[in-house]
């Protein structure tokens, strides 16, 4: 599957969903998604809304779908730069527990190992034990980084390489991607920061992204109105 960079926002994301091979003369985005794995309509619509509304304010952005265990990275111009599977927090939930950012990883209770949902403005910055990292949400100590070494018991490499998202919930809350995808796409794209949209596990889209949900509802009302007029 190849992801064409022939469109922006929703068009680029829809290329991922349709899984069509790009023409040889067309630049392609880095694609690590399993063969045949689709991108959800919600991700496609959210990407289109981000670009149309300029919610990213010209910065690069990423949309992270926890349910599908996917990360899609877009440039500031809205063009898709890459899509890849990812590992997320082992606990299902959309909020970080109070004080979790101050705990050592081993001290975080299993039920608090969540990847929070929402819109975050992130950037590279220092960490206490991992050097300079890409913070997605600094307040809850959630970063995006390549697969860490020394995790054979958790089988993170195997989980990331599997064809389904069913086994991709294993981290303490951070987002893990392959080293190649991180170095080729994530690091250069977000060197000067960006915006991160993390879809919820349990919360509604209306709670997580109210402006996007309102825009989508308005568009649906218009479509329904047009359909009624067409039937007259």
GIMOPE-V264044 format. One record per pair of residues at least 12 apart in sequence whose ideal C-beta (glycine too) atoms are under 8 Angstrom apart, sorted by the first residue. I is the first residue (numbers start at 0). GAP is how many residues later the second one is. Records with the same first field share a line. If there is no record, write none. Layout:
I = GAP + GAP
//
This chain:
0 = 15 + 18 + 19 + 20 + 30 + 32 + 34 + 35
1 = 18 + 19 + 20 + 26 + 27 + 29
2 = 12 + 13 + 19 + 25 + 26 + 27 + 28 + 77 + 79 + 80
3 = 16 + 18 + 19 + 22 + 23 + 24 + 25
4 = 21 + 22 + 23 + 24 + 74 + 75 + 76
5 = 16 + 20
6 = 72
7 = 43 + 69 + 70 + 71
8 = 38 + 39 + 40 + 41 + 42 + 43 + 65 + 69
9 = 34 + 35 + 37 + 38 + 41
10 = 37
11 = 17 + 35 + 62 + 66 + 67 + 68
12 = 26 + 30 + 31 + 34 + 35 + 50 + 59 + 67
13 = 25 + 30
14 = 65
15 = 15 + 17 + 22 + 23 + 56 + 64 + 67
16 = 21 + 22 + 23 + 24 + 27
18 = 16 + 17 + 19
28 = 50 + 51 + 52 + 53 + 54
29 = 51 + 52 + 53 + 54 + 151 + 154 + 155
30 = 51 + 52 + 53
31 = 50 + 51 + 52 + 53 + 146 + 148 + 149
32 = 37 + 50 + 51 + 52
33 = 51 + 128 + 129 + 130
34 = 128
36 = 31 + 33 + 48 + 126
38 = 26 + 29 + 31 + 33 + 44
39 = 25 + 27 + 28
41 = 23 + 157 + 163
42 = 20 + 22 + 25 + 27 + 29 + 156
44 = 167 + 171
45 = 17 + 151 + 153 + 163 + 166
46 = 16 + 25 + 27 + 31
48 = 163 + 166 + 167
49 = 13 + 24 + 28 + 145 + 147 + 162
50 = 23 + 27
52 = 158 + 162
54 = 64 + 140 + 156 + 157
55 = 18 + 20 + 138 + 139
56 = 138
57 = 18
58 = 17 + 133 + 134 + 135 + 136
59 = 13 + 14 + 15 + 16 + 21 + 129 + 130 + 134 + 135
60 = 12 + 13 + 15 + 133 + 134 + 135 + 136
61 = 12 + 82 + 124 + 127 + 128 + 132 + 133 + 134 + 135
62 = 134 + 136
63 = 22 + 24 + 51 + 111 + 132 + 133 + 134 + 135
64 = 134
65 = 22 + 49 + 51 + 103 + 132 + 133 + 134 + 135
66 = 98 + 132 + 134
67 = 97
68 = 16 + 17 + 18 + 19 + 96 + 99 + 100
69 = 13 + 14 + 15 + 16 + 95
70 = 12 + 13 + 14 + 15 + 73 + 104 + 106
72 = 112 + 113 + 116
74 = 114
75 = 118
80 = 104 + 108
81 = 99 + 102 + 103
83 = 93 + 94 + 97 + 101
84 = 75 + 80 + 83 + 92 + 93
85 = 74 + 82 + 89 + 90 + 91
86 = 60 + 69 + 72 + 73 + 81 + 82 + 83 + 84 + 88 + 89 + 90
87 = 27 + 80 + 81 + 83 + 85 + 87
88 = 24 + 25 + 26 + 80 + 82 + 83 + 84 + 85
89 = 20 + 23 + 79 + 80 + 81 + 82
90 = 19 + 20 + 21 + 22 + 23 + 78
91 = 22 + 77 + 109 + 110
92 = 18 + 21 + 108 + 109
93 = 20 + 22 + 23 + 24 + 106 + 107 + 108 + 109 + 114
94 = 19 + 21 + 22
95 = 16 + 18 + 20 + 41 + 43 + 44 + 46 + 77
96 = 12 + 15 + 17
99 = 12 + 40 + 41 + 73
100 = 38 + 39 + 40
104 = 67
107 = 64 + 65
112 = 58 + 59 + 60
113 = 59 + 87
114 = 27 + 56 + 58 + 59 + 60 + 83
115 = 21 + 24 + 26 + 57 + 82
116 = 81 + 82 + 83 + 84 + 86 + 91
117 = 19 + 79 + 80 + 82 + 90 + 91
118 = 76 + 77 + 78 + 90
119 = 16 + 17 + 75 + 76 + 77 + 78
120 = 72 + 73 + 74 + 75
121 = 12 + 13 + 14 + 15 + 16 + 22 + 68 + 71 + 72 + 73 + 74
122 = 12 + 67 + 69 + 70 + 71
123 = 66 + 67 + 69
124 = 13
126 = 16
129 = 13 + 15
132 = 12
133 = 52 + 53 + 56
135 = 38 + 39 + 60 + 62
136 = 59
139 = 33
140 = 32
141 = 31 + 32 + 33
142 = 31 + 32
143 = 30 + 31 + 32 + 33 + 38 + 42 + 52
144 = 29 + 30 + 31 + 32 + 37
145 = 30 + 31 + 32 + 33 + 35 + 36 + 37
146 = 13 + 29 + 30 + 31 + 32
147 = 28
153 = 16
154 = 15
155 = 14 + 15 + 20
159 = 16 + 17 + 18
196 = 12
//
